[in-house]
Amino acid sequence: MHKNYEKLGYEKEKVSKSKRTKQIVVLGSSKAICTKEAYNMAFEVGQELAKKGAVTLTGGGHGVMEAALKGAKKEGGVTIAIIPWENLYKVNDYADYVVATGIGWSRNSININSADGCIVIHGGAGTLNEATYAYMMGKPCVALTPSGGIAEEITDRFFDVRETETILGTSSPKQAVEKILELVSKRSVKDYESDKDDELIDAEESKNRHVKIKNAKNKS
């Protein structure tokens, strides 16, 4: 069967996993809390991503999400919106492709899983949720520190003792894009398959094997 596929030329259509166009998710404030400064920075980030040939991915809402896609489109970039709703048309005006998950804010994990790396701009609780998920999944992540909000709070920090990823601080949209693409370029496919959680679980189970549980009835 495979030989027949090769004769038909199907094998030539393969895309190398290492050479696939990089998808960068921009995480940040919704319209409700987005500042003018954060909006403008997100717009510039989208422009820079497009100039570098990366796909710009966001949650498809307004605020930072809209600005990043808008900036990317101005430079002829490809944009993707992964929205919480089931309606394809409940999205900002700058998405080439829309993924209508219909699962509400649980879609945050899909944003991260679909990206090679993350850029955090301003943001509140929702952005923090996405950033922590990126940390757990071992995805490279940078924060645009001058944008304020959660981006400033998490700059150059680990979220826990696992020290999975440092949220690197950057000082400008251009630097944020250059840094995240640099981090992503150093990763191999296997680097995204983190086993740190498994190692910690094994260590915890090993430690607990030596704990003797006393029966309350036999306590003196």
C-alpha positions in Angstrom: 0.0 0.0 0.0 2.8 2.4 0.9 4.6 1.7 -2.3 1.5 2.7 -4.3 1.3 5.9 -2.4 4.9 6.6 -3.3 4.2 6.0 -6.9 1.4 8.5 -6.8 3.7 11.1 -5.2 2.0 11.3 -1.8 5.2 11.0 0.0 6.5 14.2 -1.5 3.8 16.1 0.3 5.1 15.4 3.7 5.9 18.3 6.0 8.9 17.9 8.2 7.9 18.4 11.8 11.1 20.4 12.5 10.5 22.6 9.4 6.8 23.3 9.9 5.8 27.0 10.1 6.1 28.0 13.7 2.8 28.9 15.5 3.1 31.5 18.3 0.3 32.3 20.6 -0.2 35.8 21.9 -1.8 35.7 25.4 -3.2 38.9 27.0 -6.0 41.2 28.1 -9.5 41.0 26.8 -11.2 44.3 25.8 -12.5 44.7 29.4 -9.0 45.4 30.9 -6.8 46.0 27.9 -4.9 49.3 28.0 -4.1 51.4 25.0 -0.4 50.7 25.5 -1.0 46.9 25.7 -3.1 47.1 22.5 -0.4 48.9 20.6 2.3 46.5 21.8 0.2 43.5 20.7 -0.3 45.1 17.3 3.5 45.4 16.9 4.0 41.9 18.1 1.7 40.6 15.4 3.5 42.7 12.8 6.9 41.3 13.9 5.6 37.7 13.9 4.3 38.1 10.3 7.6 39.6 9.2 9.4 36.6 10.6 7.1 34.2 8.8 5.4 32.8 11.9 1.7 32.1 12.3 0.0 34.4 14.9 -2.5 32.5 17.1 -4.8 34.0 19.7 -8.0 33.3 21.5 -10.0 35.3 18.9 -11.4 37.9 21.2 -10.8 41.6 21.3 -8.2 43.6 23.2 -4.7 42.1 22.9 -6.1 39.1 20.9 -7.5 41.4 18.2 -4.5 43.7 18.1 -2.0 40.9 17.5 -4.1 39.4 14.7 -4.6 42.9 13.2 -0.9 43.6 13.2 -0.1 40.3 11.6 -2.7 40.8 8.8 -1.2 44.3 8.1 2.1 42.5 7.3 0.4 39.8 5.3 0.8 37.1 8.0 -1.4 34.1 8.7 -3.7 34.3 11.7 -5.6 31.7 13.7 -8.3 32.3 16.3 -9.3 29.5 18.8 -12.5 30.7 20.3 -14.4 29.5 23.3 -17.8 29.6 21.5 -19.5 27.2 19.1 -20.2 30.0 16.6 -17.6 30.5 13.9 -18.6 34.1 13.5 -18.2 35.1 17.2 -14.6 36.3 16.5 -12.7 39.4 15.8 -12.3 40.6 12.2 -8.7 39.6 11.7 -8.7 35.8 11.7 -7.9 33.7 8.6 -8.8 30.5 10.3 -11.2 30.0 13.2 -11.5 27.0 15.5 -14.8 27.1 17.3 -14.3 24.9 20.3 -17.6 25.3 22.0 -16.0 24.5 25.4 -15.8 27.9 27.0 -12.6 28.9 28.8 -11.4 25.3 28.8 -10.2 26.3 25.3 -7.2 28.0 26.9 -5.4 24.6 26.9 -6.0 24.3 23.2 -4.4 27.7 22.6 -1.2 26.5 24.3 -1.2 23.0 22.9 -1.5 24.4 19.4 1.5 26.7 19.8 5.3 26.3 19.7 5.8 29.2 22.1 3.9 32.0 23.9 4.1 35.8 24.2 2.3 37.3 27.2 1.1 40.9 26.9 -0.5 42.6 30.0 -3.3 40.3 31.0 -5.4 39.3 34.0 -6.6 36.0 35.5 -7.4 34.3 32.2 -3.9 35.1 30.9 -2.4 33.8 34.1 -4.3 30.6 33.6 -2.9 30.2 30.1 0.7 31.1 31.2 0.6 28.5 34.0 -0.6 25.8 31.6 2.2 26.7 29.2 4.6 26.3 32.1 3.1 22.9 32.9 3.5 21.8 29.3 7.1 23.0 29.1 6.3 25.5 26.3 8.8 28.4 25.9 7.2 31.7 27.1 8.2 35.3 27.2 6.6 38.3 28.8 6.4 41.8 27.4 7.3 43.4 30.7 6.5 47.0 29.9 2.9 46.1 29.0 2.2 45.7 32.8 -0.5 43.4 34.2 0.3 39.7 34.6 3.1 40.0 32.1 5.0 42.2 34.5 4.1 40.0 37.5 5.5 36.8 36.0 8.6 38.2 34.3 11.8 36.2 35.0 10.0 33.8 37.4 9.3 30.1 37.8 5.8 29.1 38.9 6.9 26.3 41.2 9.7 24.0 42.3 9.7 22.1 39.1 11.4 25.1 37.4 10.0 23.9 34.1 10.3 27.2 32.2 11.5 30.7 33.1 9.0 33.3 31.9 11.7 35.5 30.3 11.1 39.2 30.4 11.5 41.3 27.2 11.4 45.1 26.8 9.9 45.6 23.3 7.6 43.9 20.9 10.5 43.2 18.5 12.6 41.7 21.3 9.7 39.6 22.4 9.3 38.1 19.0 13.0 37.6 18.4 13.4 35.9 21.8 10.5 33.5 21.5 11.5 32.4 18.0 15.1 31.9 19.3 13.8 29.7 22.1 11.6 27.8 19.8 14.4 27.2 17.3 16.5 25.5 19.9 13.8 22.9 20.7 13.4 19.5 19.1 10.2 17.6 18.9 11.2 15.5 21.9 11.8 18.7 24.0 8.1 19.2 24.0 7.5 15.8 25.6 8.2 16.7 29.3 8.6 13.9 31.8 9.2 16.1 34.8 5.7 15.4 36.2 6.2 11.7 35.9 9.6 11.9 37.7 8.1 13.8 40.6 5.2 11.4 40.8 7.6 8.4 40.9 9.7 10.2 43.6 6.6 10.9 45.7 5.3 7.3 45.4 8.8 6.0 46.4 8.8 8.2 49.5 5.3 7.1 50.5 6.1 3.4 50.3 8.1 3.9 53.5 5.3 5.6 55.4 3.6 3.2 57.8 -0.1 4.0 58.5 -1.2 3.2 62.0 -4.6 1.8 62.7 -6.5 4.3 64.9 -7.9 1.4 67.0 -4.4 0.3 68.0 -3.2 3.8 69.1 -2.2 3.9 72.8 
